[in-house]
Amino acid sequence: MSFIHEDFLLKSKPARRLYHEFAANEPILDYHCHLSPRDIAENRQFKNLHEIWLEGDHYKWRAMRTNGVSEEYVTGKATPREKFMAWARTVPQTLRNPLYHWTHLELKRYFGIQELLNEGNADRIWLKTEEKLAAPAMSTQGILKKFKVKVVCTTDDPVDDLKYHRNFAAVGHSTRMLPAYRPDKALAVHQADGFKHWVARLAEAADMEISQLGDFLKALEKRHDFFHSHGCRLSDHGMNHCFSEDCTEKMAVGIFARALQGRAASPDEHSRFASFMMLFFGRLDASRGWTKQLHLGALRSANTRLLKTLGPDTGFDSIGDFPQAASLALYLDRLDSENALPKTILYNLNPADNYVFASMIGNFQDGSVAGKIQFGSGWWFLDQKEGMEWQMNALSNLGLLSRFVGMITDSRSFMSYCRHEYFRRTLCNLVGRDIKNGEIPDDDDLVGPMIRNICYTNARDILQFPGVK
């Protein structure tokens, strides 16, 4: 039997039945990822395993560094084949890391390769995959079709012109590519030079002058309108914690004006301005029926030496231990008190806070939408089997697993669609174990629809992308 077999991770008869009959064939709604819209629109054809597998994958980069691979063979000047060989040497050392599972799941699902990757077979696998990558089915659009991706939501700055989304939509595909509005740079008054430059780009994108806070808010709303007209129904914010300081409009006007003059905001001013802006963005989302995503808890760019050398998003981030409960509750409550709380997905990166998040969502369910406030799937350092189980256990104990909107790829790699299979197998194994133990009825009419809904239907129904069935 090969390592990745049809019952991989499925440890009971009920688990196997749930997966094969209710989960395996569901389409994918990838409502949060970092794939390149250009690669999708231009139907990029990857030349080799380095391009499709290693080019931007900091999960693998971290493992390679840990295995003693020098940076030349990670992000440096070594050839693509040399970098792949360094990865092949690393793979046998990743036992019990989810990378070992993902590596072999991806090799099998994308290329039909069942061998365990190592230095000895790396050359043969490189050549075999190089040939297969040239086929139309392995282009970016071919991959989306192969994995039955109904919707892919990219992560986009409000200043983006969305030309690749327009170009892709104009042709017509079985997959819809939609933008998600991520205005993180609108909060960065503590980084005055970068903020001024971004405001200038925003002014250009909105075709208006920005000289004061009122102009700034109007420009952001215009871009929100623009994104909405291109099918966007999601916003997204990446923060270490949710900002909820008191900030009057007068305070925000002053902080903005000083930042625009090149004076960086103090930490206190930054927190207050960010709090003001997050309320503004919440109201915008609620007014248009969007869903807001809050990714909380990351400690980013911890290694300043390598940040200066390699830049951000290169594998030097970790889980943070920021206080979450009070500020998150206050933020959600302020919007709720105005009847301006949008549908919201909360993603937690610190497993110590899982029960905080799982209980928090219950405070703001109002009966208007089933699953209006969601505890999102395990992400980043928690998008592995154990992290997924922790998240689903907390949600099950304190909320309704049956209303869960399921998995996201949260990835920059087109090889990551197997993560949905990985999640579905983990979900079915978790529920199947409860059936085996007599803790859930062994009733497919009861349990089967729940599995299907978590895999696809719940996300479709809550996010309400136009024309998506």
C-alpha positions in Angstrom: 0.0 0.0 0.0 1.3 3.5 -0.9 1.8 6.0 1.9 -1.0 8.2 0.5 -3.8 5.7 0.0 -7.6 6.2 -0.4 -8.2 6.0 3.4 -5.2 8.2 4.4 -5.9 9.7 7.9 -9.3 7.9 8.1 -9.0 5.6 11.1 -12.5 4.2 11.4 -15.2 2.8 9.2 -17.6 5.8 9.8 -14.8 8.2 9.0 -14.1 6.5 5.7 -17.8 6.5 4.8 -18.2 10.1 5.6 -15.2 11.2 3.6 -15.9 9.1 0.5 -19.6 9.6 0.3 -20.0 13.2 1.5 -16.8 15.2 1.5 -14.4 14.0 -1.3 -16.4 15.2 -4.3 -17.6 18.6 -3.0 -16.3 21.6 -5.0 -13.9 24.1 -3.4 -14.7 27.7 -2.4 -11.3 29.2 -1.7 -12.4 32.4 0.0 -9.0 33.5 1.3 -5.6 32.9 -0.4 -2.6 34.8 -1.6 -2.4 33.5 -5.2 -1.3 35.8 -7.9 -4.2 37.2 -10.0 -1.8 37.7 -12.8 -0.8 34.1 -12.8 -4.4 33.0 -12.9 -5.5 35.5 -15.6 -2.5 34.8 -17.8 -2.8 31.0 -17.3 0.8 30.7 -16.2 2.5 27.4 -17.1 5.1 26.5 -14.6 8.4 25.2 -16.0 9.5 23.1 -13.1 8.9 22.0 -9.5 10.8 25.0 -8.1 8.5 27.5 -9.8 5.2 25.8 -8.7 6.4 24.4 -5.4 9.2 26.3 -3.8 9.1 29.8 -5.4 7.2 31.5 -2.5 6.6 28.9 0.1 8.0 30.0 3.4 6.8 26.9 5.1 9.4 24.9 3.1 12.0 27.7 3.5 11.8 27.5 7.3 12.2 23.7 7.2 15.2 24.0 4.8 17.0 26.5 7.0 16.3 24.4 10.1 17.9 21.4 8.2 21.1 23.4 7.7 20.5 24.6 4.1 22.2 27.8 3.4 20.1 30.8 2.1 21.8 30.5 -1.3 19.7 27.3 -1.8 16.5 28.7 -0.2 15.9 32.2 -1.7 19.4 32.9 -3.0 21.2 32.6 -6.4 21.4 28.8 -6.7 19.6 27.3 -9.7 16.0 26.2 -9.5 17.2 22.6 -9.7 19.8 23.0 -7.0 17.1 24.5 -4.7 14.8 21.6 -5.4 17.6 19.1 -4.6 18.1 20.9 -1.3 14.4 20.5 -0.6 14.5 16.8 -1.5 17.3 16.3 1.0 15.2 18.0 3.6 11.9 16.1 3.1 13.0 12.9 4.9 13.8 15.1 7.9 10.3 16.5 8.1 8.7 13.4 9.6 5.8 14.4 11.9 5.8 17.9 10.4 2.7 18.4 8.2 5.1 19.2 5.3 5.7 15.5 5.0 2.0 14.8 4.5 1.5 17.7 2.2 4.5 16.9 0.1 3.4 13.4 -0.7 -0.3 14.3 -1.0 0.7 17.0 -3.6 3.0 14.7 -5.6 0.3 12.1 -5.9 -2.7 14.4 -6.6 -0.8 16.7 -9.1 1.6 14.2 -10.7 0.5 10.7 -9.8 3.8 10.1 -8.1 3.6 7.7 -5.1 7.3 7.5 -4.3 8.6 9.0 -1.0 10.7 12.0 -2.1 14.4 11.9 -1.1 17.8 12.8 -2.5 18.0 9.4 -4.3 14.9 9.8 -6.5 14.9 13.6 -6.7 16.5 13.8 -10.2 13.9 11.3 -11.6 11.0 13.2 -10.0 12.3 16.5 -11.3 12.4 15.3 -14.9 9.0 13.5 -14.6 7.2 16.5 -13.2 8.9 18.8 -15.7 7.2 16.9 -18.5 3.8 16.8 -16.8 4.0 20.5 -15.9 4.0 21.3 -19.7 0.5 19.9 -20.1 -2.5 22.3 -20.3 -4.1 20.6 -17.3 -1.2 21.8 -15.1 -1.5 25.5 -16.0 -3.0 27.7 -13.3 -6.4 27.6 -14.9 -6.1 23.9 -15.5 -5.3 23.3 -11.8 -8.4 25.4 -10.7 -10.5 23.3 -13.0 -8.9 20.0 -11.9 -9.7 20.7 -8.2 -13.2 22.0 -8.9 -12.5 25.4 -7.5 -15.8 27.3 -7.9 -14.4 30.6 -6.4 -10.9 31.8 -5.7 -10.7 35.1 -3.7 -7.3 36.8 -4.0 -6.1 39.3 -1.4 -5.9 42.8 -2.9 -4.8 46.3 -1.8 -7.5 49.0 -2.3 -5.2 50.8 -4.8 -5.1 47.8 -7.1 -6.8 48.3 -10.5 -8.1 44.7 -10.6 -7.2 44.5 -14.3 -6.4 40.8 -14.0 -9.7 40.1 -12.4 -11.4 41.9 -15.3 -9.4 40.1 -17.9 -10.2 36.8 -16.4 -13.9 37.5 -16.0 -14.2 38.7 -19.6 -13.2 35.3 -21.0 -15.5 33.2 -18.9 -14.4 30.2 -16.8 -15.8 27.5 -14.6 -13.9 29.3 -11.7 -14.7 32.8 -10.6 -11.7 34.9 -9.5 -12.9 37.6 -7.1 -10.9 40.2 -5.1 -10.9 40.7 -1.4 -10.4 44.2 0.0 -7.3 44.4 2.3 -6.7 47.9 3.5 -3.9 47.2 6.1 -1.8 50.1 4.8 -4.6 52.6 5.6 -3.7 52.1 9.3 0.0 52.6 9.0 0.3 56.3 10.2 3.2 55.1 12.4 5.3 54.6 9.2 5.0 58.1 7.8 7.1 57.8 4.6 5.4 54.6 3.5 2.0 56.0 4.5 2.4 59.2 2.5 3.5 57.2 -0.6 0.4 54.9 -0.2 -2.0 57.8 0.2 -0.6 59.2 -3.0 -1.3 55.9 -4.8 -4.8 55.8 -3.3 -5.5 59.4 -4.5 -4.5 58.3 -8.0 -6.6 55.1 -7.9 -9.7 57.0 -6.6 -9.0 59.9 -9.1 -9.2 62.6 -6.4 -7.1 64.8 -4.3 -6.4 63.7 -0.7 -5.4 66.5 1.6 -7.4 65.8 4.8 -9.0 62.9 6.6 -12.4 63.4 4.9 -10.8 63.0 1.5 -9.0 59.9 2.7 -12.3 58.2 3.9 -14.1 59.2 0.7 -11.3 57.7 -1.5 -11.4 54.4 0.5 -15.2 54.3 0.1 -14.8 54.9 -3.7 -12.4 52.0 -3.9 -14.8 49.9 -1.8 -17.5 50.7 -4.4 -15.1 49.7 -7.2 -14.2 46.4 -5.6 -17.9 45.7 -5.0 -18.6 46.3 -8.7 -16.0 43.6 -9.5 -17.8 41.0 -7.4 -15.9 41.6 -4.1 -17.9 40.6 -1.0 -15.1 40.1 1.4 -12.7 42.4 3.3 -9.6 41.2 5.2 -7.4 42.6 7.9 -4.1 41.2 9.2 -3.4 42.5 12.8 -1.6 41.2 15.8 -4.7 42.2 17.9 -8.0 44.1 17.2 -7.7 47.8 17.7 -10.4 49.3 19.9 -9.0 52.4 21.6 -11.1 55.6 22.0 -10.6 58.0 19.1 -12.7 61.0 18.2 -12.9 62.2 14.7 -11.0 65.3 15.8 -8.2 63.1 17.1 -8.1 61.1 13.8 -8.0 64.3 11.8 -4.9 65.5 13.6 -3.1 62.2 13.5 -3.8 61.9 9.8 -2.6 65.4 9.0 0.6 65.0 10.9 1.3 61.6 9.2 0.7 63.3 5.8 3.3 65.9 6.8 5.8 63.2 7.5 5.5 62.9 11.3 5.1 59.3 12.3 2.4 58.6 14.8 3.3 57.5 18.3 2.3 54.0 19.4 -0.7 55.4 21.2 -1.7 57.6 18.2 -1.4 54.7 15.9 -3.6 52.5 18.1 -6.3 55.3 18.2 -6.2 56.0 14.5 -6.3 52.3 13.6 -9.3 51.9 16.0 -11.1 54.8 14.2 -10.4 53.3 10.8 -11.5 49.8 11.7 -14.9 51.1 12.8 -15.1 53.0 9.5 -14.3 49.8 7.5 -16.8 47.8 9.6 -19.5 50.2 8.7 -18.6 50.0 5.0 -18.7 46.2 5.0 -22.1 46.1 6.8 -23.6 48.7 4.4 -22.9 46.4 1.4 -23.5 43.0 3.0 -19.9 42.0 2.9 -18.1 39.6 5.2 -15.2 40.9 7.3 -12.2 38.7 8.0 -9.9 39.4 10.9 -6.6 37.5 11.0 -5.3 38.0 14.5 -2.3 36.9 16.5 0.8 36.8 14.3 4.1 38.1 15.5 5.6 39.2 12.2 9.2 39.7 11.1 10.8 38.7 14.4 14.3 38.5 12.8 15.2 42.0 12.0 18.6 41.1 10.5 17.0 38.8 7.9 14.1 41.1 7.4 16.5 43.8 6.2 18.3 41.2 3.9 15.3 39.3 2.5 12.2 41.4 3.2 8.9 40.5 4.8 6.9 37.3 4.2 10.1 35.2 3.9 9.6 32.9 6.9 10.5 34.8 10.0 7.1 35.2 11.6 5.6 33.2 14.5 2.7 32.9 16.9 2.2 35.9 19.1 0.8 36.1 22.6 -1.2 39.3 22.4 -4.2 40.0 24.7 -7.2 39.4 22.5 -10.5 39.1 24.4 -11.2 42.6 25.7 -10.2 44.6 22.6 -12.0 42.2 20.2 -15.2 42.3 22.3 -15.1 46.1 22.4 -14.6 46.4 18.7 -17.4 44.0 17.8 -19.7 45.6 20.4 -19.2 49.1 19.1 -20.3 48.0 15.6 -23.1 45.9 17.0 -24.4 48.8 19.0 -24.8 50.8 15.8 -26.4 47.9 14.0 -23.3 48.0 11.8 -21.7 44.7 12.6 -21.1 42.8 9.3 -20.8 39.1 8.9 -17.4 38.3 10.4 -14.8 35.5 10.3 -12.3 35.6 13.2 -9.1 33.7 12.6 -6.9 32.9 15.7 -3.2 32.1 15.5 -2.5 31.3 19.1 -4.1 28.0 20.2 -4.2 29.2 23.8 -6.9 31.6 22.6 -9.1 29.1 20.8 -11.7 29.0 23.6 -11.7 32.8 23.8 -12.5 33.1 20.1 -15.0 30.2 20.1 -17.0 31.7 22.9 -16.6 35.3 21.6 -18.6 34.6 18.4 -21.6 33.6 20.5 -21.8 37.0 22.0 -22.7 38.6 18.6 -24.9 36.1 16.9 -28.2 37.9 16.4 -30.4 35.4 14.5 -30.3 37.4 11.3 -28.0 35.0 9.5 -27.1 31.4 10.5 -23.4 31.5 11.4 -23.2 35.3 11.1 -20.0 35.4 13.3 -17.6 32.6 12.5 -14.5 31.2 14.3 -12.4 30.6 11.2 -10.4 27.6 10.3 -6.9 26.9 11.7 -4.6 29.1 9.7 -0.8 29.5 9.1 0.9 27.7 11.9 -2.4 25.9 12.8 -3.5 24.7 9.4 -2.2 21.2 10.2 -4.1 18.2 11.5 -3.8 18.9 15.2 -4.4 22.7 14.8 -7.5 22.0 12.8 -8.8 19.5 15.4 -8.1 22.0 18.2 -10.1 24.7 16.3 -13.0 22.3 15.5 -13.1 20.9 19.1 -13.4 24.4 20.5 -16.0 25.4 18.0 -18.0 22.2 18.6 -18.0 22.7 22.4 -18.9 26.3 22.4 -20.8 26.9 19.2 -22.2 25.0 16.2 -19.8 23.0 14.1 -22.7 22.4 11.7 -22.6 26.2 10.7 -18.8 26.3 10.2 -17.6 27.8 6.9 -14.7 25.4 6.6 -11.2 25.5 5.1 -9.2 28.1 3.3 -5.8 27.6 1.5 -4.3 30.9 2.8 -1.5 30.1 0.4 0.7 31.5 -2.3 1.2 28.2 -4.0 -1.0 26.6 -6.6 0.1 23.2 -5.2 -2.0 23.9 -2.0 -5.4 22.8 -3.1 -4.7 19.4 -1.5 -5.1 21.2 1.9 -8.8 21.1 1.3 -8.6 17.3 1.0 -6.4 17.2 4.1 -8.9 19.3 6.0 -11.8 17.2 4.8 -10.1 14.0 5.9 -9.3 15.5 9.3 -12.9 16.6 9.7 -14.3 13.2 8.7 -11.9 11.4 11.0 -12.8 13.6 13.9 -16.6 13.1 13.4 -16.1 9.4 12.5 -14.3 8.8 15.8 -17.2 10.3 17.7 -19.6 8.0 15.8 -17.4 5.0 16.5 -17.4 5.9 20.2 -21.2 6.3 20.3 -21.0 10.0 21.0 -22.8 11.0 17.7 -25.6 8.9 16.1 -24.4 6.6 13.3 -27.0 8.2 10.9 -25.9 9.4 7.5 -29.1 11.4 7.0 -28.1 13.4 10.1 -24.3 13.7 9.8 -23.7 13.5 6.0 -25.4 16.9 5.2 -23.4 18.5 7.9 -20.1 17.3 6.4 -21.2 18.5 2.9 -22.2 21.9 4.3 -18.8 22.4 6.1 -16.9 21.5 3.0 -18.7 23.9 0.7 -22.4 24.9 1.1 -22.0 26.9 4.4 -19.4 29.2 2.9 -21.4 29.6 -0.3 -24.6 30.5 1.6 -23.0 33.0 4.0 -20.6 34.7 1.6 -23.2 35.1 -1.1 -21.0 35.7 -4.1 -23.2 36.8 -7.0 -24.0 34.0 -9.4 -22.3 31.2 -7.4 -24.4 28.1 -6.8 
